Amino acid sequence: MFGVGSWVFQSSRLVCDFGTAYATLNPVALDFIAYQTACPLLPRSGVCDGAVAVRCATPDEGGYRELRTDCAQLVLACGVDPGTSTVGCVDPAP
């Protein structure tokens, strides 16, 4: 289990005489930290950077890391996939 001392009494006496307040980090918090460390400020649905689809790989894909796909090289456009509501390479609008 992980935790952080969110409040610690400081004095010349022993800290354990007064106690400490702790906050634990549950699996959701640990996942949030891992995601933001690997893909800071990147929405989970991804973003378009011009013709490049930018998203964060999932833990099932080998762990969080930024993935960039140049859709123009695939003769596609960057956009939102209506089936998954995530950003990816889609057929260009007619």
C-alpha positions in Angstrom: 0.0 0.0 0.0 1.2 3.5 -0.7 0.5 6.6 1.3 1.6 10.2 1.9 1.8 12.1 5.2 -0.6 14.9 4.4 -0.2 16.6 7.8 2.8 16.2 10.2 3.1 18.1 13.5 6.6 19.8 13.7 8.1 20.5 17.1 11.2 19.8 19.2 9.4 16.8 20.6 9.1 13.5 18.8 6.6 13.6 16.0 5.0 10.3 17.0 3.9 12.0 20.3 1.4 14.0 18.3 0.5 11.8 15.4 0.3 12.3 11.7 -2.6 12.3 9.2 -2.1 10.0 6.2 -3.8 9.8 2.9 -3.7 6.5 1.0 -3.5 6.2 -2.7 -6.1 3.7 -4.1 -5.8 2.0 -7.5 -7.7 4.8 -9.2 -5.3 7.4 -7.9 -2.3 5.3 -8.8 -3.7 4.9 -12.3 -4.2 8.7 -12.6 -0.6 9.4 -11.5 0.8 6.8 -14.0 -1.3 8.2 -16.9 -0.4 11.8 -16.2 3.3 10.9 -15.8 3.4 9.2 -19.2 0.8 11.4 -21.1 0.6 14.7 -19.3 -2.6 16.8 -20.0 -3.5 14.4 -22.9 -7.3 13.7 -22.8 -8.1 10.0 -22.6 -10.0 10.2 -25.8 -6.9 11.7 -27.6 -6.5 14.8 -29.7 -5.7 15.8 -33.3 -2.5 17.8 -33.9 -3.2 18.7 -37.5 -3.3 15.4 -39.4 -1.6 13.6 -36.5 -3.8 11.5 -34.1 -2.3 11.7 -30.6 -3.4 9.3 -27.9 -2.1 7.5 -24.9 -1.6 3.7 -25.1 -3.5 1.7 -22.5 -1.9 -0.7 -20.0 -3.2 -3.6 -22.3 -1.0 -2.1 -25.1 2.2 -2.4 -23.0 1.7 0.5 -20.6 1.0 4.2 -20.8 3.0 6.1 -23.5 2.2 8.7 -26.1 1.3 7.4 -29.5 1.3 9.6 -32.6 -0.1 8.4 -36.0 0.2 10.6 -39.1 -3.1 10.0 -40.7 -2.0 11.8 -43.9 0.5 9.0 -44.6 -2.5 6.6 -44.6 -4.5 8.9 -46.9 -6.9 9.5 -44.0 -7.8 12.4 -41.7 -7.5 12.8 -38.0 -10.9 12.9 -36.4 -13.3 11.3 -33.9 -14.3 7.7 -34.5 -18.1 7.7 -34.1 -18.1 4.1 -33.0 -15.7 4.6 -30.1 -15.8 8.4 -29.5 -12.0 8.4 -29.5 -9.6 10.2 -31.8 -8.0 8.3 -34.6 -7.6 8.2 -38.4 -10.9 8.3 -40.2 -12.1 8.6 -43.8 -11.9 12.2 -44.9 -15.2 14.0 -45.2 -16.5 14.1 -48.8 
